[in-house]
Amino acid sequence: MTTAKPPHIPVMAAQVVAALALRDGGVYVDGTFGAGGYSRAILAAAPGCVVWAIDRDPTVTRFADAVAAEHPHRFTLVQGRFGAVDALLSARGVASVDGVALDLGVSSLQIDDPARGFSFQHDGPLDMRMGCDGPSAADVVNTEDEETLADLIRTLGEERHARRVARAIVTARAEAPLTRTARLAEVVRAAIPGAGRQQAREGIDPATRTFQALRLHVNDEAGELTAGLAAAERLLAPGGRLVVVSFHSLEDRAVKEFMRERTGDRPNPSRHLPAAANDPGTPAPTFRAVGRRALRPDEAEVAANPRARSARLRVAERTDAPVRPDPAEGGAS
């Protein structure tokens, strides 16, 4: 069997373990297993606990097999999306857990493999699928119309030149389909005015935002996050902790808004109106805030692991209040 040594350093692992407030005999979910960094840290920190790991990427099984061998009867990997974690565990007889940890975004093992098509650092097929199923990034850039491309690049990539980039993509694909990461990156850079100066000023490649947008779109990462947060609310026992590490503003904003909504930490729109928490029509908070601000990695971790630079960690603790109805599911829980 090939080596199962993890190919990357888990971000803020010590802070995640501390935030989960582990206890012996507890049941915990590593909702984004990857190479197993969080799972290993949790299992080592609480010798009597059990970890259920979730991942949609079928290539992670070699790492999961190694963790399972090291911790017999205490670790199980379930293939699937963390947005359905409650259903996945319910099917295996697990009704509630004591903690859920999520490390959002793409993993190092995915982005460092040119064959997966997540990065333009090395040329590869324009794929970007975390689960290796469904439409690829190549399908998106070669079939969507200019307006749709501009909208997703602007919204998900926060690219101010989204219209120019979309127009350049449509022009380039008319000559030949865009199927390689290097070619798409060239097209994007050529479309952005002053791309070289921008890279020197901001320290990031001008193609980065477009690649981010395509990755988020292909994997429906925003929808998955929304579903995953709601699933964690349904699955966590009272006192259980939800710990989320995000890496860009769109993710962090969604997590922050969810936690504000569920903890009742909403600013009162007017000092002349009663506080929302005192309104009998306001649902009881399903979470309690743990800390007022997001945690950041320290300088030593950033120096050792540059991927940690943009990380934000947020924590909330489940109350005993009933689960909020999900409007997207017609109020079903």
N, C-alpha and C positions, 0 to 999 in steps of 0.2 A: 504494500500500500504506500502511496506517496506520502511525504511528510505532511503532518497536520499542524505544523507550527503556524500560528496566526500570522498573516502577511501584513498586519498593521497594528498600531497601538490604539486601543480603545480610548476615546476621548472622554476626559473627566470621569474615569472609572471610579476613583476613590470618592469623588463627590456624589456620584450616583449611588454607590453602596451606602454612604452615610445618609443620604436623603431618603432611601427606602426604609430606614429604621428597621433593619432585619432582625428577625428573632428565630431561634431554633424551632424547628417544626413548622415554620411558615411556608406558604406556597407562593412562588413568585413567577412572573412572566417577563421574559426577555422578548419583547415584541418585534425586535429587528435584529435577529441573531447574527447575521453576517459571518464573521470568523469566530464568534463566540466570546469576545472580550468581556462583555458584561456578565454573561452566564458564568464564566470561570471565576470572575471576581465575586459574584454573589455566592456561589457554591463554596468558595474558600472562606468567605467571611462568616458564614452561618452554617456550620457543619451538619446541622440537623434539618436543613431546609430542603425543599424540592423546587426545581426550576423547570418550567415549560417554556420552550423557545419556539418562536414563529418566524418563518421566512418563506417568501414566495420564490426565491432563487434556488433551483434544484442543484446548483453546483456547490452549495455549502455543506452538503451531507458529509463530506470527508472531515470537516472540522467538527461537526456534530458527533460523528462516530468516535472521535478522539475524546471529546468531553464525556460522552456516555461511558466510555471505557474507564476513564479516570474516576467517575462518580457513579458507580452502578446503582440502579434503582432510584436515583435522585434527579436524573435529567432525561428529558424527552424533547425531541424536535418534531414539530408538526409543520408540514408543508402547507402554506396558504398565506393569505393576506392578513396583516394585523388588524385591518378594519373589521374583520369577522372573528376576532379572537374569542369573544364570548361563545359564539356558536361552535367554533372549532374545539374549544375545551369542554363545552357542554356535551358534545358528542362522545367525549372520552370520560365522562362522569365527573368533571370538575365544575362545580356550581359557583364557586367564589374563590378569590385569591387575596393575598395580603399585600401585593405590590405589583405594579406594572412599570417597566422601564422601556422607553422608546428613544432610539438614536436615529433621527430622521435623515433623509437624503440618501445619496449613493454611497456605497461602501468602498473602501480602498481596493478590495479584491476585485470589484467591478470596474472601477475607474482606471486601475492600473493594467487591465487586460485589454490590449488593442482590439482583440476579436469581439469584445462586447460593444465597441463603438460609442462609449460615453465621452471620450476625450479626444482632442485633436493634437495632443502632445506626440502621439505616434499614429500614423495612418492606419485606419481599419475600416471595416464595413460600418455604414451609418445605421446602427441598430438601436441601442439605448434601452432595450427592454430588460427590466429587472427580473421578470418571470419567464422570459424567453417565449412569450406567447402574445398574440394580438398584433396590431399594426406596429411597424417599426418607425423610427425617425425618418428613414428613407421614404416610407409610404406617405408620411405626413408632408414632407417638403416637396414631393413629386406629384401630389394629388390635390392638396388643399388650394383654394383660390387665394389671390393676393390679399384680399381683405381679411380673410380668416387667419392667414399667416401673420399679417401685421398685428392683428389683435392679440394673438397668443404670445408673440414676441414682446409686445409692449406690456401686456398684463403680467405674464409669468417671468419674463426676463428683465422687466423694468428698463428696457432699451429705448432711449429717446429717439433713436433713428430707425425705429421698427418699420416704418413705411418704406424707407430706402432699402432696408435689408430684404423685406418681402419682395419688393419689385426686382431686386437683383437676383433673388432665388428663382423667381418665375422666369426671368430672362435667361438665366443659366440653364435651367432644366429644359428649356425649349431647344437648346443645342444638343444636350445629352442629359439623361437622368443623373441626378446627384445621388451617388451610392457610397461615397467614401468620406470619412471625416475630414481629411486634409483638404479635399476639394471644396466642401461646404465652408470650412474655415476661411479659405482663400476668398470665396465669393463674399462672405460677410465682411471681412476686413476691407475689401475693395469698395464696399458700399458705404462705409462709415467715414465721413470727412475727418481728416486729421487723425487717422487711426494710429499712426506711429506716435504722434505726440500724446494721444490719449493713453497709450500703453505706458509711455515713459512717465506720464503724470500720475496715473492711477495704479500702476504696477500690475495690471491684469490685461490679458489678451483681449482685444476688442470683440473676438468671437465668443467670449465666455458667456455673455448674457443670452445670446441666441441659443447656444448649446444648453444652457440651464433651462430655458423656456421649453425647448423640445423635450428634454428629459422629464420635466414636470408634467408635460402634456401627455407624452406617450405612456407614462406610468400612472396617470391620474393621481399624482401625489397629494394634491389639495383635497380631493374627494376621499382618498384613503385616510388622510389625517383626520378629517372631520368624522368619518366613520369610526376610526380607531379611538378617538377621545370619547365618543359616545359609548362605544363598546366597553372601554375601561370603566366608565361610570356604572354600567350595568354589572360588571364582573367583580369589582372591588368590594370587599367586605368593609363594614364600618371600621375606621381606623387605618385602612389600607392606603398606601401612598401611590400616587401617580407622579412619575418623574420623566420629564421630556427634555431631551437635548436637541436643539435645532441649530441650523447653520446659516440661515439667511433670513432676511426681514419678513418675507411672506410667511414662512413657517412660524417664526417666533410670534408674529402678530396674531396668527390664528390660535396658537396655544394660549397666549396672553388673554385674548378675548374670551375663549372658552372658560378659562379659569376665573376670570372676572365675572362672567355670567353665572357660573355655577356656585361661586362663593358669595354672590350678592354684592360684590365690591364694585358697584356702579355709582358714579358721581350723581348726586341729586341735581336734576336739571334746574331747579329753582329753590332758593332758600325759603320761599313762601309756600312751598309744597311739602307735604309730609314725606319723610324718607321712605324709599321703596321697600326697605326691609320691614317697615311697620304696616305696610299695605296688606290687608288680609287676603287680597287676590294674588299676591306674589308668592310663588312656590318657595318652600323652605330650601336653603342652600344645601346642595348635595356634596359640596366640598368645603374644606376649610383651608385658607391660604397658609402656606408654610414659607415664611419669608416674604418681604415686601417687594424685593427686586430679583431679577434673574441673576444667577451666579455666573461668573466668568472663570475661565482657566487662568492659573497664575502664570507669571512670566517664564518660570522654569518649564512648565508643560508646553507652552507655546514654542519655546526654543527647542525642546526635544521632539515635538510633534507639530509642525506648522499647520496641519489640518485643524488643530484645535483653535486657531486664532479667532475665528468668527463664532465659536460655540457659545450658546446661551442655555442655561439649565433652569427650568422652572419646576416647582413642586407644589402639589396640593394633596390634602388628606381627605379621604371619603368620610362623610358623616353618615348618620343612620336615616337620613331623609329618603323618601321614595325617589326612584329614578325619574328624571324629567321625561315627558313624552317626546318622541322624535317626530317633528312635523313631516320629515321626508318619508316617514314610514306610516303616516296616518295616525300617529299617536301610539303605535304599537311599541312594546318594549321587547 
